[in-house]
């Protein structure tokens, strides 16, 4: 018999700031996944909300620095839709390209921050790099394809 796991999400803080592009709201979410024996995974996400239109030609066009290793992961609309369903994320920027490019002014469907983190951690694990903690900061949202 397989045990049951639970995921508990809690808003840890909400902070209003002024950024270069205008007002921002930073929401920090604490997530714990575990079972009857307690938490197995703890995660903290800081989500940035803004009304600013994404900058065209932003960090996405900057040269990529040399790295010890690199990899590519295919993203497609099916993967993004399934991840949205799995995480109960109904934001249209992950599955409705006409809305994403027309209303939100992104270059294409936006790859979820948590999916990006999972893919980066998995690439490291596949290369024998393991650790107890993983931190990353997404400066520009990756887009599908």
N, C-alpha and C positions, 0 to 999 in steps of 0.2 A: 504494500500500500504506500502510496506517495503522500507525504505530509502536505499540509496547506501552508502557503506563504502569504503574508500580508504586506501591503505597502501602505505606510502612513505618511502623509504629506501635511506639512504645517507651514503656514506663512510665518517666518521668523521675524521679518521686518519689512517695512515699506518706507522708502526714503525719497523725498522730492529733491531734485538737484537742478541746477542750470548747467547745460552743456554747451559746446561750441555751436550746436545746431538748434538750441532752444531748450525748453523744459524737458526734463526726464523724470521718470518714476522708476526706481530700482526696487524690485520685489525679490527678497531672498526667501527661498523655499528650502526647508529642511526635509529630507526624505529618508525614511528608514524602511528597509525590506528585511523581513525575518520570519521566524516561526515561533512556536510556543517556548523555545529556549532563549529567545531574545533576538536582537538585531544581528543580521549577518552582513549587511551593507548599509553604510551611511553615505548620503550624498547631500551636498549643498549646491543649489543653483541660484545664481543672481540673474534675473531676467530684466532686461531694460525695455521700457515702453517709452515711445516717443511719437510725436506727430510729424517729425521731420521726414521729408522725402529722402530715400537712400541716395547717396552721392553717386553719380555716374563717374566711372574712372577713379574709384577710390582705391583702397588698399588692394583690391583684387587685381589691379593692373601693375602693382609694384613688383619689382624683380624678386624672385624667391631666393633666399639666401642658401648657400651651400649647406648640405646636411649630410650626416653620416649614412643615412638611408632614406629612401623615399618609396612611395607606392601609390598606386591608383586604385580607386574603388569605383565601380560602375554604380551610378545612381540613376534611377528611372522613376517614372510616375507610380508604378506599382509598389516599389519599395517604400516610397514616401507615403503613399496612401495606407499601406499596411502598418507602417510605424505610427502614423497618426491614429489609426484605429487601436493599435496595441496600447498606446499611451493616452488615449481619450483626448487627443489634441484635435479639435475641430477647426483650427485656423486655416482659412482658405489659401494662404500663401504656400502651403505644402502640397496642395492637390489641384487647384484651379488656376491654370496658367494665365488665362485671359484676365482674371481678377488680379493676379499677382503682378503682371506686367502693366496692366492698364490702370488699376486703382492704387496699388501700393508702390509702383514704379521700380520694382526689382527687375533684374535682367532675366530672370526665369524663376521656376519653382525653387523655394528656399529649402535647403536641407536642414532638418531639425538640429539644434544644438546638441541635445542628448544623443542623437544618432551619430553625429560627428564625433562626439567623445567616445562612444562605444567603438566606432570604426578605428579611431586612432589607437585606443587601448588594445584592440584586437591585433592591429598591425604590429605593435610593440611586442605583444605576447607571442605572435608567430615568429618573431626574430629572437626569442629567448629572453626578452627584457621583461622582468616581472618586478612588481613593487606592491607595497601596501596602500599607496596613495597615488593619485593621478590628478594633475591640475592642468587646465588649459584655459586660454582666454581667446574667444573668437572675436576678431576685430572687424571682419567683414563676413556676412553670411555666405557660405558656399551655395551655389545654385546647381540644380539638377543638370547632369550632363557635363 
